[in-house]
Amino acid sequence: MAASQPLDSTVLLFTRHGLGHGDPELQLKLAGTYLQLLLEAETLPSVICFYTEGVRLVVEGSPVLEPLRALEARGVRLVVCSTCLGFYGLTDAVRVGIVGGMPDIIEAQRRGEKVITL
């Protein structure tokens, strides 16, 4: 995929450490697959927000850092909740994305034509 891949006004919300409810290993595997397939999509979301347990996906040791870095390199804005990072003691462990606050997440949701919680 080229760096000029078009972005749409979709906003994705990661609120869990993976996708779905179930075995943690399966949740992370599904998140990795989802993000890889997203990279292959014709268009990309404009923003992906991470809050509550979702912030664990953007920190050191996360198995989905590489696809997240690739999405960011293609222009997808990754917004990570600073309050959540502080709550979990992960502020210094962020490896991808922009640390922001709830106002940044609200603004992304307000601007998005479609908001999908994963």
N, CA, C and O atoms as a GROMACS GRO file, in nm:
protein
  472
    1MET      N    1   0.084  -0.119   0.000
    1MET     CA    2   0.000   0.000   0.000
    1MET      C    3   0.088   0.125   0.000
    1MET      O    4   0.191   0.129   0.067
    2ALA      N    5   0.047   0.221  -0.072
    2ALA     CA    6   0.123   0.346  -0.083
    2ALA      C    7   0.090   0.438   0.033
    2ALA      O    8  -0.016   0.428   0.095
    3ALA      N    9   0.182   0.529   0.060
    3ALA     CA   10   0.161   0.627   0.166
    3ALA      C   11   0.045   0.719   0.133
    3ALA      O   12  -0.009   0.785   0.222
    4SER      N   13   0.005   0.725   0.006
    4SER     CA   14  -0.103   0.813  -0.036
    4SER      C   15  -0.240   0.747  -0.023
    4SER      O   16  -0.339   0.800  -0.074
    5GLN      N   17  -0.247   0.634   0.042
    5GLN     CA   18  -0.372   0.564   0.062
    5GLN      C   19  -0.476   0.658   0.122
    5GLN      O   20  -0.447   0.726   0.221
    6PRO      N   21  -0.596   0.665   0.063
    6PRO     CA   22  -0.695   0.762   0.112
    6PRO      C   23  -0.747   0.730   0.252
    6PRO      O   24  -0.759   0.614   0.292
    7LEU      N   25  -0.778   0.836   0.324
    7LEU     CA   26  -0.838   0.825   0.457
    7LEU      C   27  -0.985   0.863   0.446
    7LEU      O   28  -1.021   0.951   0.368
    8ASP      N   29  -1.070   0.796   0.524
    8ASP     CA   30  -1.209   0.839   0.529
    8ASP      C   31  -1.235   0.900   0.667
    8ASP      O   32  -1.142   0.913   0.747
    9SER      N   33  -1.355   0.935   0.694
    9SER     CA   34  -1.385   1.004   0.821
    9SER      C   35  -1.427   0.908   0.932
    9SER      O   36  -1.490   0.949   1.029
   10THR      N   37  -1.392   0.780   0.917
   10THR     CA   38  -1.424   0.682   1.020
   10THR      C   39  -1.327   0.696   1.137
   10THR      O   40  -1.208   0.720   1.119
   11VAL      N   41  -1.381   0.680   1.258
   11VAL     CA   42  -1.302   0.680   1.381
   11VAL      C   43  -1.320   0.544   1.447
   11VAL      O   44  -1.433   0.500   1.469
   12LEU      N   45  -1.210   0.479   1.478
   12LEU     CA   46  -1.214   0.351   1.548
   12LEU      C   47  -1.178   0.374   1.694
   12LEU      O   48  -1.089   0.453   1.724
   13LEU      N   49  -1.247   0.306   1.784
   13LEU     CA   50  -1.221   0.316   1.927
   13LEU      C   51  -1.178   0.180   1.980
   13LEU      O   52  -1.256   0.084   1.977
   14PHE      N   53  -1.057   0.171   2.029
   14PHE     CA   54  -1.011   0.050   2.097
   14PHE      C   55  -1.026   0.075   2.246
   14PHE      O   56  -0.957   0.159   2.303
   15THR      N   57  -1.117   0.002   2.309
   15THR     CA   58  -1.142   0.019   2.452
   15THR      C   59  -1.102  -0.104   2.533
   15THR      O   60  -1.119  -0.108   2.655
   16ARG      N   61  -1.050  -0.204   2.463
   16ARG     CA   62  -1.009  -0.328   2.528
   16ARG      C   63  -0.866  -0.362   2.485
   16ARG      O   64  -0.815  -0.307   2.388
   17HIS      N   65  -0.804  -0.451   2.558
   17HIS     CA   66  -0.670  -0.498   2.523
   17HIS      C   67  -0.684  -0.613   2.426
   17HIS      O   68  -0.651  -0.727   2.457
   18GLY      N   69  -0.735  -0.582   2.308
   18GLY     CA   70  -0.764  -0.682   2.206
   18GLY      C   71  -0.903  -0.661   2.152
   18GLY      O   72  -0.962  -0.555   2.170
   19LEU      N   73  -0.956  -0.763   2.085
   19LEU     CA   74  -1.091  -0.757   2.029
   19LEU      C   75  -1.180  -0.860   2.095
   19LEU      O   76  -1.140  -0.974   2.116
   20GLY      N   77  -1.301  -0.820   2.126
   20GLY     CA   78  -1.400  -0.912   2.180
   20GLY      C   79  -1.381  -0.943   2.327
   20GLY      O   80  -1.303  -0.881   2.398
   21HIS      N   81  -1.456  -1.043   2.369
   21HIS     CA   82  -1.452  -1.090   2.508
   21HIS      C   83  -1.414  -1.238   2.503
   21HIS      O   84  -1.479  -1.316   2.434
   22GLY      N   85  -1.313  -1.274   2.574
   22GLY     CA   86  -1.271  -1.413   2.572
   22GLY      C   87  -1.128  -1.426   2.619
   22GLY      O   88  -1.077  -1.341   2.693
   23ASP      N   89  -1.064  -1.532   2.576
   23ASP     CA   90  -0.927  -1.557   2.615
   23ASP      C   91  -0.838  -1.441   2.571
   23ASP      O   92  -0.844  -1.401   2.455
   24PRO      N   93  -0.757  -1.385   2.662
   24PRO     CA   94  -0.672  -1.270   2.627
   24PRO      C   95  -0.581  -1.295   2.507
   24PRO      O   96  -0.560  -1.204   2.426
   25GLU      N   97  -0.528  -1.414   2.494
   25GLU     CA   98  -0.442  -1.446   2.380
   25GLU      C   99  -0.519  -1.437   2.249
   25GLU      O  100  -0.468  -1.385   2.149
   26LEU      N  101  -0.642  -1.487   2.248
   26LEU     CA  102  -0.726  -1.480   2.130
   26LEU      C  103  -0.763  -1.335   2.098
   26LEU      O  104  -0.762  -1.295   1.982
   27GLN      N  105  -0.794  -1.256   2.199
   27GLN     CA  106  -0.828  -1.116   2.178
   27GLN      C  107  -0.714  -1.041   2.109
   27GLN      O  108  -0.738  -0.962   2.017
   28LEU      N  109  -0.591  -1.066   2.153
   28LEU     CA  110  -0.474  -1.000   2.092
   28LEU      C  111  -0.450  -1.050   1.950
   28LEU      O  112  -0.413  -0.973   1.862
   29LYS      N  113  -0.470  -1.179   1.929
   29LYS     CA  114  -0.453  -1.236   1.795
   29LYS      C  115  -0.553  -1.173   1.699
   29LYS      O  116  -0.517  -1.136   1.586
   30LEU      N  117  -0.678  -1.160   1.743
   30LEU     CA  118  -0.780  -1.098   1.659
   30LEU      C  119  -0.748  -0.952   1.630
   30LEU      O  120  -0.768  -0.905   1.517
   31ALA      N  121  -0.699  -0.880   1.730
   31ALA     CA  122  -0.662  -0.739   1.709
   31ALA      C  123  -0.550  -0.727   1.605
   31ALA      O  124  -0.554  -0.640   1.519
   32GLY      N  125  -0.451  -0.816   1.614
   32GLY     CA  126  -0.342  -0.815   1.518
   32GLY      C  127  -0.390  -0.844   1.377
   32GLY      O  128  -0.349  -0.777   1.282
   33THR      N  129  -0.477  -0.941   1.363
   33THR     CA  130  -0.532  -0.975   1.232
   33THR      C  131  -0.614  -0.859   1.178
   33THR      O  132  -0.602  -0.823   1.060
   34TYR      N  133  -0.698  -0.800   1.262
   34TYR     CA  134  -0.781  -0.687   1.222
   34TYR      C  135  -0.695  -0.572   1.169
   34TYR      O  136  -0.722  -0.518   1.062
   35LEU      N  137  -0.591  -0.537   1.243
   35LEU     CA  138  -0.505  -0.425   1.204
   35LEU      C  139  -0.429  -0.455   1.076
   35LEU      O  140  -0.413  -0.366   0.992
   36GLN      N  141  -0.383  -0.578   1.058
   36GLN     CA  142  -0.313  -0.616   0.934
   36GLN      C  143  -0.407  -0.605   0.815
   36GLN      O  144  -0.369  -0.552   0.711
   37LEU      N  145  -0.529  -0.655   0.831
   37LEU     CA  146  -0.625  -0.647   0.721
   37LEU      C  147  -0.666  -0.503   0.693
   37LEU      O  148  -0.690  -0.466   0.578
   38LEU      N  149  -0.672  -0.422   0.797
   38LEU     CA  150  -0.703  -0.281   0.780
   38LEU      C  151  -0.598  -0.214   0.693
   38LEU      O  152  -0.630  -0.129   0.610
   39LEU      N  153  -0.471  -0.252   0.711
   39LEU     CA  154  -0.362  -0.198   0.629
   39LEU      C  155  -0.381  -0.229   0.480
   39LEU      O  156  -0.336  -0.154   0.394
   40GLU      N  157  -0.448  -0.339   0.452
   40GLU     CA  158  -0.470  -0.382   0.314
   40GLU      C  159  -0.598  -0.324   0.254
   40GLU      O  160  -0.624  -0.343   0.135
   41ALA      N  161  -0.678  -0.255   0.335
   41ALA     CA  162  -0.806  -0.201   0.288
   41ALA      C  163  -0.783  -0.088   0.189
   41ALA      O  164  -0.677  -0.026   0.186
   42GLU      N  165  -0.884  -0.062   0.108
   42GLU     CA  166  -0.876   0.043   0.008
   42GLU      C  167  -0.863   0.181   0.072
   42GLU      O  168  -0.788   0.266   0.022
   43THR      N  169  -0.935   0.204   0.180
   43THR     CA  170  -0.924   0.330   0.253
   43THR      C  171  -0.899   0.298   0.401
   43THR      O  172  -0.931   0.190   0.450
   44LEU      N  173  -0.841   0.394   0.468
   44LEU     CA  174  -0.808   0.379   0.610
   44LEU      C  175  -0.893   0.474   0.693
   44LEU      O  176  -0.941   0.575   0.642
   45PRO      N  177  -0.913   0.442   0.821
   45PRO     CA  178  -0.982   0.537   0.908
   45PRO      C  179  -0.894   0.659   0.930
   45PRO      O  180  -0.772   0.651   0.919
   46SER      N  181  -0.955   0.771   0.960
   46SER     CA  182  -0.876   0.892   0.984
   46SER      C  183  -0.813   0.892   1.122
   46SER      O  184  -0.703   0.945   1.141
   47VAL      N  185  -0.882   0.832   1.220
   47VAL     CA  186  -0.835   0.834   1.358
   47VAL      C  187  -0.865   0.699   1.424
   47VAL      O  188  -0.968   0.638   1.398
   48ILE      N  189  -0.772   0.654   1.508
   48ILE     CA  190  -0.796   0.541   1.598
   48ILE      C  191  -0.767   0.592   1.739
   48ILE      O  192  -0.658   0.641   1.766
   49CYS      N  193  -0.866   0.580   1.827
   49CYS     CA  194  -0.852   0.625   1.966
   49CYS      C  195  -0.835   0.504   2.057
   49CYS      O  196  -0.896   0.399   2.034
   50PHE      N  197  -0.753   0.520   2.158
   50PHE     CA  198  -0.727   0.413   2.254
   50PHE      C  199  -0.756   0.467   2.394
   50PHE      O  200  -0.696   0.565   2.437
   51TYR      N  201  -0.848   0.402   2.464
   51TYR     CA  202  -0.871   0.440   2.603
   51TYR      C  203  -0.911   0.318   2.684
   51TYR      O  204  -0.929   0.210   2.628
   52THR      N  205  -0.924   0.334   2.813
   52THR     CA  206  -0.934   0.226   2.912
   52THR      C  207  -0.828   0.121   2.880
   52THR      O  208  -0.712   0.156   2.856
   53GLU      N  209  -0.864  -0.007   2.878
   53GLU     CA  210  -0.766  -0.115   2.855
   53GLU      C  211  -0.702  -0.106   2.716
   53GLU      O  212  -0.596  -0.165   2.693
   54GLY      N  213  -0.764  -0.034   2.624
   54GLY     CA  214  -0.711  -0.020   2.489
   54GLY      C  215  -0.573   0.044   2.483
   54GLY      O  216  -0.498   0.021   2.388
   55VAL      N  217  -0.539   0.124   2.584
   55VAL     CA  218  -0.407   0.189   2.582
   55VAL      C  219  -0.294   0.087   2.588
   55VAL      O  220  -0.182   0.117   2.549
   56ARG      N  221  -0.322  -0.032   2.636
   56ARG     CA  222  -0.219  -0.136   2.644
   56ARG      C  223  -0.170  -0.181   2.506
   56ARG      O  224  -0.065  -0.243   2.494
   57LEU      N  225  -0.247  -0.149   2.403
   57LEU     CA  226  -0.208  -0.187   2.266
   57LEU      C  227  -0.098  -0.100   2.209
   57LEU      O  228  -0.032  -0.140   2.113
   58VAL      N  229  -0.075   0.018   2.265
   58VAL     CA  230   0.023   0.111   2.208
   58VAL      C  231   0.151   0.120   2.290
   58VAL      O  232   0.236   0.205   2.261
   59VAL      N  233   0.167   0.036   2.390
   59VAL     CA  234   0.283   0.046   2.478
   59VAL      C  235   0.385  -0.064   2.451
   59VAL      O  236   0.357  -0.163   2.383
   60GLU      N  237   0.504  -0.043   2.505
   60GLU     CA  238   0.613  -0.139   2.492
   60GLU      C  239   0.565  -0.280   2.522
   60GLU      O  240   0.496  -0.304   2.622
   61GLY      N  241   0.601  -0.374   2.436
   61GLY     CA  242   0.564  -0.513   2.454
   61GLY      C  243   0.434  -0.553   2.386
   61GLY      O  244   0.401  -0.672   2.382
   62SER      N  245   0.360  -0.458   2.334
   62SER     CA  246   0.234  -0.490   2.265
   62SER      C  247   0.265  -0.567   2.137
   62SER      O  248   0.355  -0.529   2.062
   63PRO      N  249   0.190  -0.675   2.110
   63PRO     CA  250   0.214  -0.751   1.988
   63PRO      C  251   0.160  -0.684   1.861
   63PRO      O  252   0.180  -0.737   1.751
   64VAL      N  253   0.092  -0.570   1.874
   64VAL     CA  254   0.036  -0.504   1.756
   64VAL      C  255   0.103  -0.370   1.725
   64VAL      O  256   0.046  -0.288   1.653
   65LEU      N  257   0.222  -0.347   1.778
   65LEU     CA  258   0.290  -0.220   1.754
   65LEU      C  259   0.324  -0.200   1.606
   65LEU      O  260   0.309  -0.089   1.555
   66GLU      N  261   0.370  -0.304   1.538
   66GLU     CA  262   0.412  -0.287   1.398
   66GLU      C  263   0.297  -0.244   1.308
   66GLU      O  264   0.314  -0.148   1.233
   67PRO      N  265   0.181  -0.312   1.311
   67PRO     CA  266   0.073  -0.262   1.224
   67PRO      C  267   0.026  -0.122   1.265
   67PRO      O  268  -0.014  -0.043   1.179
   68LEU      N  269   0.030  -0.090   1.394
   68LEU     CA  270  -0.008   0.044   1.437
   68LEU      C  271   0.091   0.147   1.384
   68LEU      O  272   0.050   0.255   1.341
   69ARG      N  273   0.219   0.116   1.387
   69ARG     CA  274   0.320   0.208   1.332
   69ARG      C  275   0.299   0.227   1.182
   69ARG      O  276   0.314   0.338   1.130
   70ALA      N  277   0.266   0.119   1.114
   70ALA     CA  278   0.243   0.128   0.969
   70ALA      C  279   0.119   0.214   0.940
   70ALA      O  280   0.120   0.293   0.846
   71LEU      N  281   0.015   0.200   1.018
   71LEU     CA  282  -0.105   0.283   1.000
   71LEU      C  283  -0.073   0.430   1.025
   71LEU      O  284  -0.115   0.518   0.949
   72GLU      N  285   0.002   0.456   1.131
   72GLU     CA  286   0.041   0.594   1.162
   72GLU      C  287   0.126   0.653   1.049
   72GLU      O  288   0.109   0.770   1.013
   73ALA      N  289   0.216   0.573   0.994
   73ALA     CA  290   0.302   0.619   0.885
   73ALA      C  291   0.220   0.653   0.761
   73ALA      O  292   0.264   0.732   0.677
   74ARG      N  293   0.104   0.593   0.748
   74ARG     CA  294   0.017   0.619   0.632
   74ARG      C  295  -0.084   0.730   0.660
   74ARG      O  296  -0.175   0.753   0.579
   75GLY      N  297  -0.069   0.797   0.772
   75GLY     CA  298  -0.152   0.914   0.799
   75GLY      C  299  -0.265   0.896   0.897
   75GLY      O  300  -0.337   0.992   0.925
   76VAL      N  301  -0.283   0.776   0.949
   76VAL     CA  302  -0.389   0.755   1.048
   76VAL      C  303  -0.343   0.815   1.180
   76VAL      O  304  -0.233   0.787   1.228
   77ARG      N  305  -0.427   0.898   1.239
   77ARG     CA  306  -0.394   0.962   1.367
   77ARG      C  307  -0.430   0.866   1.479
   77ARG      O  308  -0.545   0.822   1.489
   78LEU      N  309  -0.334   0.833   1.564
   78LEU     CA  310  -0.355   0.745   1.678
   78LEU      C  311  -0.356   0.830   1.805
   78LEU      O  312  -0.254   0.889   1.840
   79VAL      N  313  -0.470   0.837   1.873
   79VAL     CA  314  -0.486   0.920   1.992
   79VAL      C  315  -0.498   0.829   2.114
   79VAL      O  316  -0.584   0.741   2.118
   80VAL      N  317  -0.411   0.852   2.212
   80VAL     CA  318  -0.404   0.767   2.331
   80VAL      C  319  -0.442   0.850   2.453
   80VAL      O  320  -0.390   0.960   2.473
   81CYS      N  321  -0.531   0.797   2.535
   81CYS     CA  322  -0.582   0.867   2.653
   81CYS      C  323  -0.475   0.879   2.763
   81CYS      O  324  -0.427   0.779   2.816
   82SER      N  325  -0.439   1.002   2.794
   82SER     CA  326  -0.336   1.027   2.897
   82SER      C  327  -0.383   0.985   3.036
   82SER      O  328  -0.304   0.934   3.115
   83THR      N  329  -0.510   1.005   3.068
   83THR     CA  330  -0.563   0.966   3.199
   83THR      C  331  -0.553   0.815   3.218
   83THR      O  332  -0.516   0.767   3.326
   84CYS      N  333  -0.585   0.741   3.113
   84CYS     CA  334  -0.580   0.594   3.120
   84CYS      C  335  -0.436   0.546   3.134
   84CYS      O  336  -0.407   0.455   3.213
   85LEU      N  337  -0.345   0.606   3.058
   85LEU     CA  338  -0.203   0.570   3.070
   85LEU      C  339  -0.155   0.592   3.212
   85LEU      O  340  -0.087   0.506   3.269
   86GLY      N  341  -0.190   0.706   3.271
   86GLY     CA  342  -0.151   0.735   3.408
   86GLY      C  343  -0.211   0.638   3.507
   86GLY      O  344  -0.144   0.595   3.601
   87PHE      N  345  -0.336   0.603   3.487
   87PHE     CA  346  -0.404   0.509   3.577
   87PHE      C  347  -0.334   0.374   3.580
   87PHE      O  348  -0.319   0.314   3.686
   88TYR      N  349  -0.290   0.327   3.463
   88TYR     CA  350  -0.223   0.197   3.454
   88TYR      C  351  -0.071   0.206   3.472
   88TYR      O  352  -0.002   0.105   3.465
   89GLY      N  353  -0.019   0.326   3.493
   89GLY     CA  354   0.125   0.342   3.510
   89GLY      C  355   0.203   0.318   3.382
   89GLY      O  356   0.315   0.266   3.386
   90LEU      N  357   0.145   0.353   3.268
   90LEU     CA  358   0.205   0.324   3.137
   90LEU      C  359   0.250   0.447   3.060
   90LEU      O  360   0.288   0.435   2.943
   91THR      N  361   0.247   0.563   3.122
   91THR     CA  362   0.277   0.687   3.051
   91THR      C  363   0.412   0.682   2.980
   91THR      O  364   0.424   0.729   2.867
   92ASP      N  365   0.513   0.628   3.044
   92ASP     CA  366   0.648   0.624   2.985
   92ASP      C  367   0.668   0.507   2.889
   92ASP      O  368   0.775   0.495   2.829
   93ALA      N  369   0.568   0.421   2.875
   93ALA     CA  370   0.584   0.302   2.792
   93ALA      C  371   0.522   0.317   2.653
   93ALA      O  372   0.528   0.223   2.574
   94VAL      N  373   0.464   0.432   2.621
   94VAL     CA  374   0.400   0.453   2.491
   94VAL      C  375   0.504   0.444   2.379
   94VAL      O  376   0.609   0.507   2.387
   95ARG      N  377   0.474   0.366   2.276
   95ARG     CA  378   0.567   0.347   2.164
   95ARG      C  379   0.510   0.391   2.030
   95ARG      O  380   0.582   0.392   1.931
   96VAL      N  381   0.382   0.426   2.026
   96VAL     CA  382   0.320   0.472   1.902
   96VAL      C  383   0.201   0.560   1.938
   96VAL      O  384   0.137   0.541   2.042
   97GLY      N  385   0.172   0.657   1.853
   97GLY     CA  386   0.056   0.742   1.874
   97GLY      C  387   0.088   0.872   1.945
   97GLY      O  388   0.202   0.899   1.982
   98ILE      N  389  -0.016   0.952   1.962
   98ILE     CA  390  -0.009   1.083   2.026
   98ILE      C  391  -0.084   1.074   2.158
   98ILE      O  392  -0.201   1.036   2.160
   99VAL      N  393  -0.018   1.109   2.266
   99VAL     CA  394  -0.086   1.110   2.396
   99VAL      C  395  -0.172   1.234   2.401
   99VAL      O  396  -0.123   1.346   2.386
  100GLY      N  397  -0.300   1.214   2.423
  100GLY     CA  398  -0.395   1.323   2.428
  100GLY      C  399  -0.490   1.305   2.544
  100GLY      O  400  -0.473   1.216   2.627
  101GLY      N  401  -0.589   1.389   2.548
  101GLY     CA  402  -0.687   1.381   2.655
  101GLY      C  403  -0.824   1.349   2.600
  101GLY      O  404  -0.843   1.330   2.480
  102MET      N  405  -0.920   1.343   2.690
  102MET     CA  406  -1.057   1.314   2.650
  102MET      C  407  -1.110   1.420   2.552
  102MET      O  408  -1.188   1.385   2.463
  103PRO      N  409  -1.070   1.547   2.564
  103PRO     CA  410  -1.116   1.644   2.463
  103PRO      C  411  -1.072   1.606   2.321
  103PRO      O  412  -1.146   1.629   2.225
  104ASP      N  413  -0.953   1.549   2.306
  104ASP     CA  414  -0.905   1.506   2.174
  104ASP      C  415  -0.990   1.390   2.121
  104ASP      O  416  -1.021   1.385   2.002
  105ILE      N  417  -1.026   1.299   2.209
  105ILE     CA  418  -1.109   1.184   2.169
  105ILE      C  419  -1.249   1.232   2.132
  105ILE      O  420  -1.305   1.187   2.032
  106ILE      N  421  -1.305   1.322   2.211
  106ILE     CA  422  -1.438   1.377   2.182
  106ILE      C  423  -1.437   1.450   2.048
  106ILE      O  424  -1.530   1.436   1.969
  107GLU      N  425  -1.333   1.527   2.022
  107GLU     CA  426  -1.322   1.600   1.896
  107GLU      C  427  -1.314   1.504   1.778
  107GLU      O  428  -1.378   1.528   1.675
  108ALA      N  429  -1.238   1.398   1.791
  108ALA     CA  430  -1.229   1.298   1.684
  108ALA      C  431  -1.366   1.235   1.659
  108ALA      O  432  -1.405   1.217   1.544
  109GLN      N  433  -1.437   1.202   1.765
  109GLN     CA  434  -1.570   1.142   1.750
  109GLN      C  435  -1.667   1.241   1.686
  109GLN      O  436  -1.749   1.203   1.602
  110ARG      N  437  -1.658   1.366   1.726
  110ARG     CA  438  -1.748   1.468   1.673
  110ARG      C  439  -1.725   1.488   1.522
  110ARG      O  440  -1.821   1.506   1.447
  111ARG      N  441  -1.601   1.484   1.481
  111ARG     CA  442  -1.568   1.506   1.340
  111ARG      C  443  -1.593   1.382   1.254
  111ARG      O  444  -1.615   1.393   1.133
  112GLY      N  445  -1.590   1.265   1.316
  112GLY     CA  446  -1.607   1.142   1.238
  112GLY      C  447  -1.749   1.124   1.190
  112GLY      O  448  -1.844   1.150   1.263
  113GLU      N  449  -1.763   1.079   1.066
  113GLU     CA  450  -1.896   1.048   1.014
  113GLU      C  451  -1.944   0.914   1.065
  113GLU      O  452  -2.064   0.889   1.075
  114LYS      N  453  -1.847   0.827   1.098
  114LYS     CA  454  -1.881   0.695   1.151
  114LYS      C  455  -1.783   0.666   1.264
  114LYS      O  456  -1.662   0.681   1.247
  115VAL      N  457  -1.835   0.622   1.379
  115VAL     CA  458  -1.751   0.587   1.494
  115VAL      C  459  -1.779   0.441   1.528
  115VAL      O  460  -1.894   0.402   1.552
  116ILE      N  461  -1.673   0.361   1.531
  116ILE     CA  462  -1.687   0.217   1.555
  116ILE      C  463  -1.607   0.180   1.679
  116ILE      O  464  -1.487   0.206   1.685
  117THR      N  465  -1.674   0.121   1.777
  117THR     CA  466  -1.606   0.072   1.896
  117THR      C  467  -1.571  -0.074   1.874
  117THR      O  468  -1.657  -0.156   1.840
  118LEU      N  469  -1.444  -0.106   1.895
  118LEU     CA  470  -1.397  -0.244   1.874
  118LEU      C  471  -1.379  -0.315   2.008
  118LEU      O  472  -1.340  -0.431   2.011
   0.00000   0.00000   0.00000
